Amino acid sequence: MKRIYFIISGLILTLFFVNSQIPSGNMVLVPAGKFKMGDNFNEGDADEKPVHQVYLDAYYIGKYEVTNEEYITFLKEELDNGNIIVSGNDVKGKDGKDLYLLNQSDKTIKFENGNFTINEKFKNHPVVLVSWYGAADFCNWKSKKEKLEKCYDNRYNLNPTIKGYRLPTEAEWEKAARGTDQRRYPFGNSIDGRYANFWNSGDPFQKGKYPFTTPVGFFDGSKKNNFQTKDNSSSYGAYDMAGNVYEWCNDLYSSTYYRYCVNNKIEYNPPGPMLGQYYVLRDGGWTNYLGFSLRSANRFYAPPTNRNLNVGFRIVRKK
């Protein structure tokens, strides 16, 4: 069974936890087609098997993880509109759902004198401490802002036919990460600290207070602060799909879900299981000790209320 491991103060804690225009901002296209999903290297856990064929319609996915700067814009506007409430360190929706947790360790995003403010040094880092609900609400806000229909209703049920913004399905996330050639990582079959941000990987941001995130797109093959990076983009051009932060997916998690996906049968746009307590997380992040944990087939999970220093998200839209 998999859980997310979070490091704080030197200890390891275990957490259970119809519009067709091209999208604005940094989105990359993943064309329609088939790919093989799951652990084709036979090196992962049982929940990554069996390998099965999946067909996905074309979609756009975020080139980068959603940043602190993007998320604080959402928080400010929703606060002004009376759609969120701040109580202590908790940011809640009108329905009482926990959306975001104000970070008391490094004050990346603060709430002072009735306003949200951001530490400028971290504005281009991925937002963390956001729950699944907080990620879904961001998607609805962005859809409304661009005059698109919202994908999630008031109970957070998804209408997959709508072309607004939403979280990726687990299958969409995996295809965007590894493409159709069944590579181990988005950038190939081997990994080191020049490709991705994981624990003690050596990048210049692994110092000071948590979280040890890197700016989105940091690993692009250029030399920065005397640190030579390698390009970690996927074959479709999405960055940081290995390392930096875990990413919420839309799917509920089931350790046995793949067993119902037979090798000689193609799954079309699979939505994930209908029932479950936890939601899927993909990617792995700066708290992972081994780059091996960042494999594109690796699956994680957490409860939707989980708000952690190593969990963020990226968004998708139907083409």
MOGIDA-V963662 format. One record per helix or strand of 3 or more residues. SS is the DSSP state (2 for helix, 1 for strand). FROM is the first residue (numbers start at 1). TO is the last residue. If there is no record, write none. Layout:
ss:SS from:FROM to:TO
ss:SS from:FROM to:TO
This chain:
ss:1 from:4 to:8
ss:1 from:11 to:15
ss:1 from:27 to:30
ss:1 from:33 to:37
ss:2 from:46 to:48
ss:1 from:52 to:56
ss:1 from:59 to:62
ss:2 from:68 to:80
ss:1 from:84 to:87
ss:1 from:90 to:93
ss:1 from:98 to:101
ss:1 from:109 to:112
ss:1 from:115 to:118
ss:2 from:120 to:122
ss:2 from:132 to:145
ss:2 from:170 to:178
ss:1 from:246 to:252
ss:2 from:257 to:260
ss:1 from:266 to:268
ss:1 from:278 to:282
ss:2 from:291 to:294
ss:1 from:300 to:303
ss:1 from:315 to:318
